[in-house]
Amino acid sequence: MRPSAVLLDLDGTLSDSAPGLVASLRHMHEGLGWPVPADDELRRWLGPPTGTTLAERGHDPATVERGVALFREHLVDGGGLWEQEVYPGIPALLADLHAAGVPTSILTFKLQEDAESVAEHLGLRGSLGAVHGRIASDDGRSKAPLIARALAELGVEASPTVVMVGDRRHDVEGALEAGVTGIGVTWGYGSRAELESSGAAYVVDEVDGLRRLLLP
């Protein structure tokens, strides 16, 4: 495969951000007076925006708003946004994609300003053509609009030669909706079964396997 562009999810794909996100979810549950689930259960929340998950679980708008505020209270004010590390091999992969002239972009459900801050904090910004997070018009359910924006900025047409790499079904489903190829990675917060059932063209278990696909 010689991709015309590579779009990469952030949480669970480029970096292990679970410590800060899980702690923020724990803070949210405590603030709402809810029982705090085990960390393994909280990790299942990772991927879509917290507000989307709360709404899909049937909570009313006021609870969703309060829950998101509590989540961000710990994430931003409590420093949870910085409790993450890049997965081994990712910086070298991004640098090699950049050197090979392959347009790349982070594509995440994180808010745009958070995505940009994290990319800088992790030292990834220099290897990327763009960073695209969620903006006000996004519904937090599909990544297809983010894919369209990223490709427009990169100057690349949507096609099967464009690759969207991610660890959850939302990445793969968004790729299919946008008319690009979805690649799943299993080192994040989803499972191989989730990625395969969502329609991933490939599912890889290690960064070297992703490298072999993207830089044959």
Buried (B, 14 or more C-beta within 10 A) or exposed (E): BEBBBBBBBBBBBBBBBBBBBBBBBBBBBEBEEEEEBEEEEBBEBBBBBBBBBBBEEEBEEEBBEBBBEBBBBBBBEBEBBBBBEBBEBBBEBBEBBBEEEBBBBBBBBBBBEBBBBBBEEBEBBEBBBBBBBBEEEBEBBBBBBBBBBBBEBBEBEBEEBBBBBBBBBBBBBBBBBBBBBBBBBBBBBBBBEBBBEBBBBBBBEBBEBBBEBBBE
